[in-house]
Amino acid sequence: MNIRKYYIITGMIFILVLVILLTALFYAVLIQQRLKTHTIDRQLNMDLSMELFNSSEELTRFARLFVITGKPVYRDMYYEVLDIRNGTVPRPENYSPAYWYLHDESFSSLQLERTTMRIPLNEQIMKGIDSNEEKALLVLSQKNSDHLVLMEERAFAIMKEVLNDNYKTSNPVKESKQARAVKLLFSKEYNAEKEMIMKPIQQFIQLQRNRTNDDIDYLETKLLYILIVVILGVLCSVLFIIYWIKNSIKMIYNPLSRLHYQLDSIIKGEYKSRCYNLPNNEIGFLGEHFNEIADQLEADQQKHHEAEALLRKSEENIRLLVDSAAEAMFGIDMDGKCTFANSVCVKLLGYDCAEDLIGKNIHNLMHHTSVTGEHINLDECKINQAFKHNKKIHADDDIFFRKNGSYFEVEYWSYPLITESEVTGAVVTFIDNTEKKRVHNNIRNEVNQLKTILQVSRVGTWEYDLETGIIKVNSAFREILGYSRPEMDSLRIKDFYSLIHSDDIEQLRIRFNKNYYSNNGKFHLEFRMKHNTAGWVWILGCGTLVCNWKTTKKHVITGTITDITLRKKEEEKILYMANHDALTGLPNRRSVKEKFVLLSALAQRRESKIGVFFIDLDKFKPVNDTYGHEFGDEVLRVIGARLKGIIRKSDMVSRLGGDEFVLLVNDLNDSDNHIVLKNKLINTISEVILYKGAEMRVEASIGCAVYPDDGKSFEELVEYADNSMYHDKKSKNYGATSR
């Protein structure tokens, strides 16, 4: 696997696992918060429930104490508890189920520190419950509590009479009334009513305790599962990291170690070292390049050994090489005297052998006069400048004299001859430049002729430097596209591509790249370019890969462009005529058949149907006979335009010839659609036709075939529709001959 892709995939997996773990932890925190909230709510609801329970007990206790002792303070405490529970008065500060045990007989409600909350106890409890069963128990308890309050108020009324009596304490009547009040609050009836209050409260408290316990158990179980998932996720992450490290060592570290070992071997001079069996990734690609470099180093080492052997031989064969050189060559010492001359030099100077030159002053012998006829002093001789200034001298506009006194144009190179780090003379090579001058003049003339031909033929030329990305064009190129010289001076490839039509640019890029890497390096391509003022023009582009004349590298594509816009328009016109009816402009039989092939393939995939309607105009021959062929042609054009105007873009109407038309209808799924469309076609065709003041109506017979029910090929469907049309025409009593 590609290392980059491997790290991206593993990174995405790690991030995904991390996101899942963080999500689980976040969810666990939410559950913990809910658990905490449930615990607080549970405590609050239990406190309120116990307050309800205890307040009922306190009411009974205070009522009984009042009737037993006759002390009004217990009655006041009774009504204080009742008013707090019913929300009539504000709740005291720090109110709790055991609140009233802290008060004594000196109780005064005016001394209580109050809150601002005046909410009945039942309403407070109702806010924290959702169960209908719990609500019903609470309502039942309140209803029974009201009954008990009535009994307690009857006892209080009796006690009020007792307190209002002026009898002495030992008065029998007073004692009898108080005993009746005590008996009322300690009676079986009162206890039964009391039990009817307390039993629903106890059931309510138990239901509430069970419900909150279930909710807390559920949240604690859910939290436990999430923690298990997190722990498993952490374990999986650890295992994944271990696997990732192990796989990374296998994929990266081990191959790199092997590659490093082989590289050390190469550094030590073991050029046969190679690295194989590497993974198919960037390291494997690096290993392939390493092997290629090793192959090249081994080949270079072999060449080096061979070069050393050749160098040893060269000293023995140097004289033979000098004599067999294609260029003329001679040597001079520090005095300008000839030390050697090869056979080519002897021949060009017109001497019989090298001994005729050796020991003689070369300057005085053949280089004493310039091409202008002026005498050259010895100090000004360019040949001697090589050893005098210890540098290479080149000249291509000089002359040498032959033995017979004639001269010829030469190009020569004079190199200083160095022996044991000292300049001991010069070695001169030269060629006869007469033929070269002639060829150069001929080439210059041919180039001028070629420029003239290109200007006359309006063929644009271009040269694309692949290294710099610059395209240079000639004036004809600019004229074809309507641009001035400054607008297309040193045109860059991106600017060139901006002139190409968007439908053609990718194909041109492919051709450029293929041209660069192919063996023949040639291409021809037709594409569109943007004219400065005239829109898009069609271009025939030709190109070939050539050597750069400056660097001799194949990094230059050169070619021509020709404006073929007129030709393309003619081709489009011919293509249109080949696929359309000349009279109506509708597609012909060939076009509609090609359209059917496309629609049938689409219908097979969609499992849909295609309608083929064969339309024949009734009694069309009398129209031509009565009104003339010009009117008949107009009728056909109008009918064709009407049919084309009522069909969808996915459908097609075609003229087969004469007064026969074929209509292809795509997605004909409803079996009744073809009948509706047939009636619509008949109504459209039968509308009035006006031509040069004349009016007439034309009727038509129409047959229909459905693909694939009535046939699978175009010919089968047309034949079926034709027969159907024939029966339609026959049913109108036109007869077979009217077809």
N, C-alpha and C positions, 0 to 999 in steps of 0.2 A: 504493500500500500504506500502511496505517496505520503512522505513524512508530514508535510504541511496539512494534507487532508486528514491524516491520522490525528494530529494534534488538535485540529479544529473539531473533529468528531468527539474525541475524548474530552476536550474542554467543554463542549456543549453538554455532554453527558454529565460531567462533574457539576456544571452550573445548574443543570436540571435537578440533579439529586440535592444539591445545596438549597435550591429554591423550594423543593418539596420538604426538606428538613426544616427550613425556616418557616414555611407555611404551617407545618405540623406544630412547631414550637409556638408560633403565634396563636394557632388555634387552641393549643394547650393553655396558654396564658388567658385566652378568652374564657375557656371552660373554668379555669381557676377563679377568674373574676366572678363568673356566674355562680360557682360553688360558694364563694365568699358572700356574694349577694344573697344566695339562697339561705346560707347560714344566718346572716343578719336578719333576713325576712322571717326565717323560722323562729328566731329568738323573739323578734318583735310580736309575731302572731301568737306565740306561746304565752308571752307576757300579757297580751291583750286577752287571750282566752282565760288565763289564770285570773286576770283582773275581773273578767265576767263571772267566773266561778266564785272567787272570793267576795266580790261585791254582793252576790246573792246571799252568801253566808253571812256577810256583815249586816245586810239589811235585816235578815232574820234575827241575828244576835242583838242588834240595836233595838228592834221592835220588842223582843222578849224582855230585854233589860228595862225598857221603858215601862212595860205593863207590870213588871214585877216590882221595880223600885219606885216607879212614879216620878223619876227625875227627868225633867224636860231636856237635859243635855243629850240624853240618848235619842230622844225624838229628833233633836236638831241634827245629831250625827246621822241619823237615818235619812232625813231629807237631804242632807249634804251629799251622802253617797248616791242617793237616787238622782239628784239633780246633776251630779258629775257624770253618772252613767248615761243619763238622757241628753247630756250636752246643754242643759239649761243654764248652768254656771260654768265659768272657766275652770279648767283642771288645775289643781295645785302644783307647785314646783316639786320635782322629784317624786311624782306620784307612783306608787307601787302597790302590789297586792297586800303588803304588810303595813301600809301607810297608817291605818287607823289604830294599830296597836301602840303607836307612839303618842297618842293623845289620851288625856285623862279627863276627869269630870269637869275640869275648868275649860273645856273646849269652847272656842268661839270662832265661827266661820269668818268673822271679820279680820281675824289675825292671820289667816292663811295667805301665804305668798302665792299669787295666781299666775298662770300663763295666759296667753291670748287665745288659746285653742278652745273652741266650743263645738266639738264634734261628738255626736252620740257614739257610745262605745260600739254599738252594733254596726254603725256605718264604718267606723275604723276597721273593724274586723272584716266587713264585707269587701273592702278594697283589696284585701290580701288573699281572697279565695276566688276560685273559678268553678268549683264543684257545686252543682245544683243540689246535691245531697247535703253538703255542709251548709249551704244557704237555707235549705228547708229546715234543718235542725235548729239553726240560729233563729229563724222566724218562729218556729214552734216554741222555743224557749222563751222568746220575748212575749209571745201570746200568753203562755202559762204564767209568766212573771207578772203580767198585768192582772191576772185573776188573783194571784197571791197578794199583790199590792192592795187590791180592793178589800181583802180580808184583814190585812194589817191596818188599813185606814178605818175599818169598822171598829177594830180594837182601840185605835187611837181616839176615835170619837167617844167610845165608852170612857176611856181614861180622861178625856177632856171634861166630861160630866163630873168624874170623880174629883178632878183638880178644881173645878168650879164650885163644888159643894162646900158649904160653910160648916159642914159637920166636922166634928173632931175626928181625930185619926181612928179612934176606937169605935166609931159609929158603925153599927152593923150594916146599914144600907150601903155606906161607902165601901166597906169591905166586900159586900156581895157584888157590887158593880166591878170592882177591881178583879175579883175572882172570876167573873164572867169574861173579862178581857183576857185574863191569863189563860183561862180554859180555851178560849177561842184560838189563841196562838199556839197552844200545846195540844190541840185536838188532832184526832186521826185525819180529819178532813184537811186541816192545815198541813200536816205532814205529807199527806198524799199529794196536795198541790205542790208542796216543796219538792217532793221527789219528781214530779212531772216537769219541774224546772231544771233540776240538777241532772237528771238522766240525759236529756238532749244535749246539755252542755258537756257532760262527760263523753257522750258519743261524738260530739263535734270535736272535742279536744283530741280524742283518739284518732278520728279520721284525719284531722289536720296533721297529727304527728306521723301517721302512716304515710300520708301523701308527701310531706316534706322529706321523710326518710327515703321514700322511693325516688324522689327527684334527686336527692343528694347521692344516693347509691348509683343512680344512672349516670350522673355527672362524674362521680369518682371512677366508675367502670370505664366510661368513655375516656377520661383522662389517663387511666391506666393503659388502655389500648393505644392511645396516641403515644404515650411514653415508650411502649413496647415497639411501636412503629419507628419512633425516633432512634431507639437503641439499635434496632435491626438496620435502619438506614445508615447509622454511623458505622456499624459493623460492615455493611455492604460497601460503604465508601472506603473504609480501611482496606477491605479485600480488593476493591477496584484500584486503589492507589498502589497496592502491592503488585497487582497484575500489571498495572500501567508501567511501574518501574521495571518490572521483570521484562515486559515486552519492549520497553524503550532500550534496555540493555541489549536485548536480543536483536532489535532492529537497528540501533544506532551505535551503541558503545562497542559491541563485539566487532561489527563490520569495520568501524573506524580503527579499532586496534589492529585488525588484520591489515588494513590499508596502510596504517602508520608503520607497521613492521616491514611491509614490502617496500615502502618509501625509504626507510633506513637502509634496506638492502641496496636499493638503487644508488643512494648517496655513497655507500661504501664501494660502489663499482660493480655490483652484481646485476648487470643489465638484463639478465634473463628472468629476473623476478617479475611475477605477474600476480594479480589478485582476481580470483574467480569465485563463483558461487555467492555473489553478493545479492542482497535483496533487491527487488524491483522497485526502487525508489531513487531519491536524489543521491544517496550514497552509491547505489548501483551505477547510476549515471556517471558519478565522479570516478568510480572504479573503471568504467569503460574508457573514460578519457585518460586515466592513469595508465591503463594498458596500452592505449594508443601512443602516449608519450614515451612509455618504456620501449615500445616497438621502434619509435623514431630514434630514441637514444641509442638503441642497439644497432640500428641501421647506420646512424651517424658514426658510432664507434667503429663499425666495420669499414665504413668509408674512410675514416681517419687512418686506419691501418693500411688500407689500400693506397691512400694518398701518400703516406710515408714511403711505401714501396715505389710508387711512381716518382716521387721526388728524388729518390736515390738513382733511379734510372735516368731522370731528366738531365742530370749533369753530363751523362755520357752521350745523350742524344741531342743536346742543345744545338750543336752545330748543324745536325741534320734538320732540326726544326726550323732554324734560321734560314737554311737554304730552301726548305720546302714551303716557307711562308708565302701566302698569296699576295701580301703587300711587299713593296720594295723596302729594304732595310739596310742601313749602314751604320757604322760607329765611328766616332772621332775622339781624339785625345784632347788634352788641355790646350794643345797648339792648333787645333782645328784640322789635324791630319787624319785621314781615313785609316781605321784599324781593321775593319772587315766590311764586306758587302755581300749580300745574297744574290742569287742568280736573277731574281726579278729586277733588282736595282741595276745590275749590270746591263740587262736587256733594255730597260726603259731609257738608260742614259746612252745607249748605242756603243758600248764597249764590248770587247771580245771576252774578257775574263776579269775576275775580281782583282788580279794582280795589277791591272792597269789603273786601279783606283787607290789601292792600299799604299800609304805613305805620302800621298799627295794632299795638298790643301784643298778641301772641298769647296770652300768659299770662292777661292780664285778659279776653281775648275768649273763650277756649274751654278753659282749663286751670286754672281758679281753684279748683276743688273736687275732692276725692278721691272714690273710689268709696264711701267710708264716710260721705260728707257733710261731712267736715271741710275747712275752708278751707286752701288751700296758699299759703304766703308765696312771694314772688318769689324769695327767696334759696334756698328749698327746691325750686324747680321743677327737675325732672330734665332738661327740655329745655335749659335754660340751662347745665346742668353741662358740656355738651359743649365750649362755647367758653371757659367759665370755667376748666376743668381740662385742656383740650386732650386729650380722650379720647372714645371712642365710648360712647354711653349707649344701653342697651336696656331696654325695659319692656314687659311683656305683661299687666299687671294694672291698667291705668289707664283713665280715661274722658275723652272730649272732648265739649264741649257744642256743639250746633248753634245756628244763628241763632235758631230758635224757642224755645230754652231747654231742649229735650230733650237727652239724652246717649246715648252708645253706647260699648260696650267696644272698646278699641283696643289694638293692639300696635305700638309705634313704635321707630324707631332714629334717634338724633340724632348726627350726625357734625360735628366741627369743620371749618369752611371756612377753608382756608389760602390766602392770596394773597401771593406773594413772601415766603414763609417767615414770614408773620405771620398770626395768627388774626384773621379779620375777621367771624366769625359762625358760623352753624351751618346745616346742611341736614338737614331732618327728613323721613323717610318713615314713613307709617303705613298700617295696614289696619284695616278693620272686623272685629273679632275675635268678633262675636256668633255668626256662622255656624260659625266654627271651634270655639268652645266647645261648640256644640250637637253638632257632628260628633264631637268628642272624647268627649263624654258617651255618645253612641250607640256608639262603638267600644269604650269601656270596658264598657258593658253587654253588647255582643256577645262580648267576650273572656270575661267572667264566665260567659255562657251556654255558650260553647265549652268552658271548663274543666269546667263541670258535665256536659256531654254526654260528654266524654272520660272523666271519672271514672265515670259510670254505665255506659258501654259497655266499660270496661276496655281501652281502646286506649292503648298506650304511645307516648309521643312522645320524640324525641331530636333533638339539634342538634349537628352535628359541625363544629367550627371547623378548617378545613384548615391554617391558619397555626400555631395553638397545639397542634393534635392532641388537643384536649379534647372529650369528648362529654358533654353535659348531658342528663339524662333526667328524666321525671316520675315520680310515685309509682306510676302504673299499670305503667310499664316495670319498676320494681323488683318490684312484686307478681307480674307474670307470671313472673319468674325467681326469686322467693323471696328477695330480698336486702333488707337494711335501707338506710336513707338514708345512714348513714356509709360503708357498704361500697361504694356506687356514687356517692359525691359527687365531682364533677369527674373522671369516668372518662376515662382516657387511651386512645388508639386501640389501643396494644399490649395493654392490659388487656381492651379490648373484643374484640380478635381472640382472646385466650386463652379466651373463652367460646364461640367458634364451633367447631363440629365440624370435625375435621381434613379430612374429605372435602368440606366446603363452603367453607372459608376462602379458597382460591385464587379460586373463582368470585366470592366477595364482594369480594375485593381488585380483581379485574378490573372489576366493576361500579362500584365506587367511583371508580376511575381513569377509566373510560369515561364515567361520569356527569359528572366534572369537565370533561372536554374536549369532550363532545358539545354539540350545539346545544340540544336540548330539555331536557337536564339532569334527566331523570326515569328511575326504574327501579323494577321490582317483582321480588322474588326470594324464593323459599322456601328456608329453611336451618334448621339445627338449632343451638340454643343450650343451654348447660349450666345446668340449674336447680340452685339451691343445695342442694336435698335430694331432688328427684324425678328425677334423671338428665337425659336430653335431652328437650327440647320442640321441636316444630316451630313455626317462626315465619314469618309472611308479612311481609316488610319492604318498605316503600315509602319512597322518598326523592326529593328534588328539590333542585337547586342554586338557591340564592336569594342575594340581596344581604344582606350584613351590615348591619343597621339602624344600626350605629354608624359603619362605615367606608364603606358603600355599595359595597363590593367583593364580587365573587362568590367568596367563599372560605368559604361556609357551606353544608353539606348538611343539610337538615332532613327529618324523615319520621316514620313511625309503625311500630309492630310490633303484630301480632295473633297470639294463640295459636291455631294451627290444628292442634294435636296430635290432637284427636278426629277432625277431618276427614281427616287423613292416615292415621289408623288405619282409618277406614272405606274410604278409597281402596285401602289395602293389602289389606284384606279382600276388596273387590270384585275387585281384580286377581288375588288368589289364587284366588277362586272361578271367575274367567274362564279360568284356566289349569290348574285341577286338577279331578279328578273328586270330586263331592260325597260319594260313598259311601266310596271307598277312600282318598281323599286323594292318589292318584297323579296325575301329570301327564296332561292330556287329549290328544286328537289334535292340537290346535293347538300345545301345548308340545313334543310329541315331534317334530312336523314342523319346528319352529324349531331344535330340538336337532340334527336330521339335517342341516339346512343348514350348521350350524357344523362338525359332525364331517366332512361330505363335503369341505368346503373344506380342513380340516386333513389329511384323508386324501390329497387330491390333492397337497399339498406333500410329505407324507411317503411317498407312493406305497404307502400301506397300504390295508387293506380294512375294511369295516364289515359286521357281521352284523345282519340284520333277522329276528327270530323272531316268528312269528304264533302265538299260543297260544289255543286254544279248549278250554273244559272239556267233557268228554264227558258226555252225558246229564245236563245240569244242570237241564233243565226238570222231570224227576221229583223232583229235590231240593226245588224250590219246592212242587211238588204234594203231596209226602209230608210234609215238615217245615214247610212254610210259608215265606212270603217273608222273614220275619225271620231264619230260619235260613239261607236262601239269601244274604241280604245279609251275614250273618256269615261265610259261606264265602268270598264275594268279598273281604271285608276281610282275612281270614286269608291267602288266596292272594296278594293284593297285597302284604301285609307280608312274606310269605316270599320273593317274587320280589325285592322291594326289598332284603332282607337279604343276598342272595347275590351281588348285582352289585357292580361297582366304582364308585367315585365318578365316573369318566369315562363310565359307561354310564347308560342310562335305561330304566325300565319304565313303561308307560302303559296305562291302561284305555281302550279305544276305545268300549266300551259293552256292555251285557249281560254275557256271560261271555267276552268277547274281550279279550286283552291283546297288546301289542306290546312287544318288548324290543330296544333298540339296543345293540350291543356294539362298542366302539371297538377298533382295532388287531387285527383278526381276520386275522392273517397266515398261520397254519398251516391248511391245508385240513381237517385233522382236528379242529380246535378246536371247530367248530360241532356236530360229532357228540357230543363229550365234554360240551359245555355243554347240548346238548339232553337227554342222558340225566340230567344233574344236575338240570335243570329238572323233568323228569318225576318223578324220585325225590323232589324237594322238594315238588312239588304233591301227590303221592300219600300224603304222611304223614297220620296220623290227625288229624281235626279234632274237638275237644270243644266242645260248646255246650249248656249247661243239662242236663248229664247224658247227652246223646246223643253217640254216636260215629259217624263215617262217614269214608270215604275218597273222594277225587275224582281221577279220572284226566283226562289232557289229551292232545289231539292238537296237535302242533307242526310248523309248516312254517318253513323257513329260506330266506332270500335273501341273497346276498353282493353288496355294492357294490364295484366297478362291474361285476362279471362278469354279474350277473343284471338290472341296470338302473341308471340314473343318477338318477332322480327318486324321491322318497319314495313316490308313488302306484304307480309301476312295481314297486318292491321289495315294497310291501305286497301288491299283487295277486299277485306271484310267490310270496311266502311263503304267502298265503292258499290259492293253488292247491296248493302243496306240502303244506300242512296238510290240505287236503281229501283228497289222496291218502293221507296218513297215517291219517286217520280211516276212509277207505274200506277200507284194508288191515286194519283191526280189525273189519270187517264191521258197522260202525255204520250205514253207508249215508249217502247224501247228505242225507237228511232229518234226520239227527241234528245237522247243523250248525246 
